Amino acid sequence: MAKLDFREVKSKAAEYAKATHVWRPAQIEEVFLGGSDLGTSGVAMSEDEWAQSVDALKELVRRTSERILEQASLYNAAKHGLVGVPGEVAKWSMSSEGGPSLDVAEGRGVTYLLREYPSKAWAAQTDIVDIESDFLIVQLVAIAVHNLWTAARRRYIARKGHLYSLHPQLVDEAFLVGVAGKRNVARGMRVALHRKADRTAPWGKGLEPARYRLNMVRVDKDVAKQLSSNDDRYQVEARELPLRPADTSPFTGGNRTLFPFTPGWASVV
């Protein structure tokens, strides 16, 4: 990852974000669970826990990739100093002329500038900030990274550890808790900045109308119903990842360390 240009990261994220993306056989299992199948991994899980964890990790990677693409402009705006307008608590509603209004979002927001493509016109984007959802996402990503490093340590330096089992509902809850609990079906709103339709007209005249666009979230009815209930709550649990006969340290067992601060169990020569 450290070697990749951000354009390459976005390209990979776009690939993984597709609902139709097909993972290579055992790709997720090898990286996050330590083996191509439960028998090869040896982690102390049941077959059901293994299958649920695989599905949850695939969905976590897909949704995280979506978020990277959606917030690429926010990252770029923050990097270049084009962000810094926090919003107070607000409520967004939609209605047709003479019809009932529909609340689509409520909460604090952050506004930043971005360039629309391919027109390269400037626009102001306001995203709803859902702290509860953000913390849950960070927690799940941290668990996935923990699993990745634990599987890698066993493979490369023969260190046993613990993996965490996941459930697809936990991923749904992290990314959709704002939709199900607060009805935040709009994640953000973009307003294209006014442009002059007639460049010869005096300032304030000859402007094109403002264009608004809402970034809406679609949630399956069954998922929304499941998230809004308190039934079938799933917990993240640690499962032992033991050493296998094939797991051997590549180090020779000498008594010299590469650096004074190197741990005694690693990097001996």
Sequence and secondary structure as in RCSB ss.txt:
>XXXX:A:sequence
MAKLDFREVKSKAAEYAKATHVWRPAQIEEVFLGGSDLGTSGVAMSEDEWAQSVDALKELVRRTSERILEQASLY
NAAKHGLVGVPGEVAKWSMSSEGGPSLDVAEGRGVTYLLREYPSKAWAAQTDIVDIESDFLIVQLVAIAVHNLWT
AARRRYIARKGHLYSLHPQLVDEAFLVGVAGKRNVARGMRVALHRKADRTAPWGKGLEPARYRLNMVRVDKDVAK
QLSSNDDRYQVEARELPLRPADTSPFTGGNRTLFPFTPGWASVV
>XXXX:A:secstr
 TTS HHHHHHHHHHHH TT    TTHHHHHHHSSSSHHHH  S  HHHHHHHHHHHHHHHHHHHHHHHHTHHHH
HHHHTT EEEE  SEEEEEE TTS EEEEEEEEEEEEEEE TTT  EEEEEEEE HHHHHHHHHHHHHHHHHHHH
HHHHHHH   EEEEE  HHHHHHHHHHHHHHH   EEEEEEE   BS TTS TTSSB   EEEEEE    HHHHH
HHHS SS    EEEEE   TT   SS   S BSSTTS TTSSB 
